[in-house]
Each structure stands twice: as structure tokens, then as C-alpha cells.
């Protein structure tokens, strides 16, 4: 990993805020006893929402959480927490209190595309199809360096919306790696084994990353953007790599009618049949969109525990079609359905709460997806899909990825105090909003709404500059041609 690039990005947009700043006052929720904290107590939490060991949604009232290093050690009423002097104490009962949930899990993103925000309005006089096909052209005008800043921009926005773990696909491993390091995000960093924008990408290149996976902050994985663009010889190699390194494969599956037909034309079979032919129908495969598939294939995907990512906003904006949610559910596939944001080209706001809401209203005409189900899709199901059994729940032994949402907030109030489950409905229907605080792997990442490792003022200025530079390069090119 080029250390000089990391240093450069860090210098330009990085920040390291002293944890003592604005702590230890009567007003603050934070009591810091040791700067390099390893033990944390989150006390007096009015409501914790989580799934339990059996995946049942539970609401814990007036509990506290003890953490050592990156692990949750206890979730109990305060009097049952083992007495010790904690390095850091967070009082979640203060000033109206906070609702605590597990960090949300985003199973489909393209973080390097963040500079293309507002892309759907770049060519608004054209049809949606033309606009989308122009995206690739826009991307050509991004520099390698700009992808680093884009990825930091994308991950920090996700974090401020409560997301702590993300699976991203893209041509560049480096940009994800640097951004994960700077933002401390849990990143599954899937690199395209075949790429239009980077013809040098190959299964061998991804294998080299997997051989060195312990050296990286992010976790390498393999991505195949479209199966119709992937030759069988490449699929054979990919299968071998997956078996050798037990890594994850992520694909866009039957995203549009066009893609489904192209696969039939190129390979003489459907995308599910291609996966089956190469023995890739299993829990190491993550299939996004999954719209144009036959009923028999839905059963096969469900039976073989293939991870599914539902992206209702992206599907709607791109006029792709409707994901057969209830068919998957009826085939017992529900546990492997998660939610993703996609890139800012497909959903301007990088959060999962509005995505859950979109899922609710998309399928309402058939049956209603309950709020508890949507909550699971954002947490426990997401962890299962990404093969991360120690994330997505607030239980002893799990990684300490925790979101703090302010309770005295328009998104929550009013709610039924006798039925706090109403808070989950409020959280989802009120939609995306910024977290008050956020913890990843036992460390505070967002404190009092401020990112602790990224200077957002500087970041936004850099992103704006890079965006305009990209536009400038495109303008010149257009002038040159006309
Ligand atoms: Zn995508």
C-alpha cells in the first residue's frame, strides 16, 4: 500500500480530535478517564434494539453495555455490570437519552463513485437510460487520486447515517483501503476481477491481494460487475480463488432485462445457471438486485443460502423493475435478504433507513414488510450475508459496533411508551438522519455529531474541488471533439 498517498490524504482531510474535548463537563455524556481507552461503559440506555442469539428482535429497557477493546462483554441492567473503573463512560440517559442499535450493515456500495453525486441531473434532458449509460463516460474524467477522496467522502457519509460495515465493489482496491484506514470503517473491499475502466484487473491480481490480506485494514473480496461480461475461463479461475481463500464474491445479478438478455446471448444461459455451472451458488456469493429471475431460480438461490441485496431505490430510479421480495420470503429466503445503498448515482442519500422505508412502500401493495423485519435486514441479515457472525447484534462476544440515536428528536417523538417497538417504525419512516454518536470496534468514530478522524469542512471543500475538476476535464474533451 503506497504510504505516501495515505499520508497525503490524511494531511488534507484527516483530523484527530482529542477525546477530552467537550468531555467531563456536567453537560457532556462523555466521562473520559484515560485517553487511550480500552474499557468502555455505556450506561443508562433507555432503549436498546437488537436481535438476540436466535435472531428474535428484542427491546431492552434501561440496560448498560460493557466493552473491552473491540468486544462487547456484558449487556445488563447497570447494577449487574461488574464493578471496575472504566476508561470511558458514556451516559446514554442524559438529556433526553439515546436509543442504541447495532451498527447498520450496507451490503452493496460503490464508494469510489462519490464524486458523481448529482449524476442523475448531469444529463437530465436525456432519458434515464441514456443518463445511466453516460455514467461510465463521466467516470473516465476522474483521476486516480480523486477516487481516494471520493471513498473517504462516501464512507464518512455512511457512518454519519449509522452504517459501520460496508461491502463495496470497484476497480480500485487502494482507494477503499486508504478510506477504511482513515475512517476506521469495517470495509469488505471487493475488487473487480474484470474491469472496463482498468483492463489490467484480473483474477490473478485479486489473488495477490488475498495472499497479503492480513496486511490490510480492509478485507479483500472479489467482484464481477456483470456475468455476461465475464468469460467462462475467468469464472473458472474465480471459483478456484474463492475455494483457496474462502473469500466472498459479489455480483450484480439480473439487475435489468437488458442484463438478463445479454447473459442469455453471451453464455446461452441465465445468470443463476452460470453461477450454478461454476458451483458458485452458495453462502460465499452475494447477489445484488436479483430482479429478472425465474421462480425455480428463486428457490435455488434461497436453498443454497446465496446472500441477496435488495436495492429498492436504485431499482426504482433506474427503472430496473421490482425485486420479488415475497417470492424469496415464501421460499424461506428471507434470512439472507439484506439492504444496500448502491452508489450516489443510484441513491443520493447514503443511508439504510430510507432504503428500509423504500422497501416497505415498494412491496406494500402485496403484503406489508413489518418494521422489525426491515430492522433485521439492516443488521442481523446483513451480517449473515457478509459472513460476519460476530457483527450486527448487541450481545456479549460480538464486536462493539454501536449507533447512538438521540431520543428527544422529531424522528422518534411522539411514541408509545408502553410499546417502545413504535420507535422502530418511527426510526424507519422518519428516514435517514445523522447519528449522535457512533462506535466501531469499541472506538468512538463520531462524537457529539463530529467525525473524530476526518475534518469534514476540509473534506467537503476538497470533494467540491475534485468534482469541478472532473467536470472541467469533461468540458474540454467535449469542446475538443465538437
Ligand atoms: Zn451496484
Boltz pocket constraint, residues with backbone or C-beta under 6 A from the ligand:
constraints:
  - pocket:
      binder: B
      contacts: [[A, 108], [A, 109], [A, 110], [A, 252], [A, 288], [A, 342], [A, 343]]
      max_distance: 6.0
